[in-house]
Amino acid sequence: MSQLMKKFCYLVSICILGLSLLGHTSTLEVSVGWTKPPYVIEKKNTGFELELVKSVFKELGYSLNFVYVPFGRSNTLIKSGKVDVALTMNKKMDLSGLVLSEPYIIYQNAAISLKGRALRINNVAELRHHTIVGFQNASIVLGRDYRFAAERSQLYVELPDQRKQVEMLLKGKVDIVVMDINIFNYLSREFMGQSHMPNVDIHRLFPSTPYRMAFIDKNLKDRFNQELKKFKKSAGYQNLLNEYEFLQ
């Protein structure tokens, strides 16, 4: 084989290798918690949160493969290098060796009651006077004052199935549900065929919870942050808010 032919074959092999590597890195493995509509809808591989990050990464030239795991395992997977990115992380978690994005989504927990009951609740401590159904681990997540109120309530339970929370409130079985307002809005529409937001009072007793994404690659994190800012000013983002009837 001539030297010219050898050089040609070498260049062709480099090009093929380059294309192969490019194809390999165009898909990111992303860990995400189990279904939490409207943020995450595992059955359809969609939801507000997933559509948001897919839109941002699409602009960066990446497609995403979502790996659904229990919430507490997301940081374990990324720290072991089994995924490239982990969703719904915050600074309270053990994420040593990783880098966090700017907040990309904000959850807003609230106490929700039926308007017909005309409840006036000015602070977390006053919840103790009412029957309450909270989301799983709410007494840990929402802090000491909430936990004390829950302990003194005549009835307090925590349910992993948030549809049951919505059902119990709308059927008048409890005074209050404690959950994210967008989850309530979505599930009330699913349960009764229409949103029940006009029929409830939202008692905003808890601070909002911003969530970030954890990355292994700092450069990718920086690029994500830049594109996220652009996307949140776009018509695409507003369309996403409208599609899921998101409350802010």
Order of alpha helices (4+ residues) and beta strands (2+ residues): alpha-beta-alpha-beta-alpha-beta-beta-beta-beta-beta-alpha-alpha-beta-alpha-beta-alpha-beta-beta-alpha-alpha
